[in-house]
Amino acid sequence: MKFSEELNRYIEIIGCSASDLAKEAGVSPAAISRYQSGKREPELGSEYIDKIADALMSLAKKNGISIQRTEIFNNFEEGIISEKNKYDFEDFIANFNLLQSSLNMSNVSMGKALGYDASYISRIKKAERKPLDIDDFVERITDYVVTNYNTSDKRNTIAGIFECKVEELAPEERYRAKLKSWLLERHTDYNKIIRDFLGKLNDFSIDDYLGEDLSKIKIPTTPIILRNGKNYYGVEGRKASEKDFIKITLLSKSDEPIFFYNDLPMTKAAEDEEFKNGYIVAMSMLLKKGLHLNMVHNIDRPMEEMILGMESWFPMYMSGAISPYYFSKKPSDMFCTSHMTSGSVALSGECISSNQERGKFYLTTKKEELPYYKAKSKYMLKKAKPLMVIYTVEKEEEFQEFLKKEDKGDLKEVSNEHFKNMDFIICRKWVAINKLLSPKIHFVIYNEKLRNAIRTYLLG
């Protein structure tokens, strides 16, 4: 039965009113009314299911009626799933493949646990077979994952896939419900995002990017006088502050490495073509000056946002002038932050997560203030993890030595007809993207979220 039918059935059995239930559950009467009519359904794993199930149990007890909470919860869950089973099988396969690759589950061990032959699992993954009872198949997958992949690191991986907080995977009932719901729903097309990303990387040419010989690019000499700190506000202020930061850095005599961290949303800035083109010129100038950049990426965001941010740094990646890092967890959920330092200037700011216009950014060249911001950069870099290691053509021997140290049985060389200028090496702990021309370079990606998405796209 549907969720609405189960809810009405329990209200009738217990002999309570909708208003009694709403009061006991701490839910508005309007919400209960919508649930009863079938106009709305709570999401699987939602706290509303827990609240209503607990309220029904409490009311049943007051009326001397014996009902098990597990029975109520399971019937509600099955009612919601029955509606969600109007799914697209291709969506389910995409989700199943992503889950399996992210958790490194073998067909053999999973098939044995699920009661299926490994070859049958393989055919389902390739969409060559369809389970006769999808509800039963999803139930078995859920049991297997919850039982065997319940450590903190695996839950962190699953939270990353679900794009939720790891705390939302507790208690176990909610964890199971979220997993069942996720397997049957349509999500972001990760394959398209990764395909587009790799396509741009494949087609990127450092020579085309520069447009002319690097030696012909002129670094401006007109100084920017900033005797005191300066404040900037909103999205436009953010862009202006970053431009001024780069200008001051370029005009400085310092050759200290630059530190960048920015978890501000990329979409607004990316829509401004003039700003994007200005960034291209600025990156070219930084390349010419020979400054090294320690860049901490924010990957605790939707895949499309993360990839969009990385694409803007292609030129620095290709030059080998950047060391990319990431934080396992975004420092703050309430605010988006920006922190940049170089030898002569610091830029630090934030905006409210839900409103980019409510942001403030502070730029300073004050000698008494710079040590604080540089110390903050040093601390942040210490807490970050390597996103990838980049081997330029000058480090080809170093890359080959790296490969020699790896277990050859764990390496899988892959090519893809869509990318004529690249091939790949898939390993359990990393994925290597080997760009063959313009320029020749190797990216060894360690971040679990990104490498799993690439592995899933390449291997299916």
PyMOL commands that set and color helices and strands:
alter all, ss='L'
color gray80, all
select helices_A, chain A and resi 3-14+18-25+29-37+47-62+69-84+89-102+107-114+118-125+134-148+152-162+166-169+172-184+190-203+206-210+214-216+234-251+267-270+273-289+303-311+314-319+370-383+393-405+408-410+448-459
alter helices_A, ss='H'
color red, helices_A
select strands_A, chain A and resi 230-233+258-262+293-297+322-326+335-341+346-352+355-364+385-386+388-392+412-414+422-426+431-435+441-445
alter strands_A, ss='S'
color yellow, strands_A
deselect
rebuild
show_as cartoon
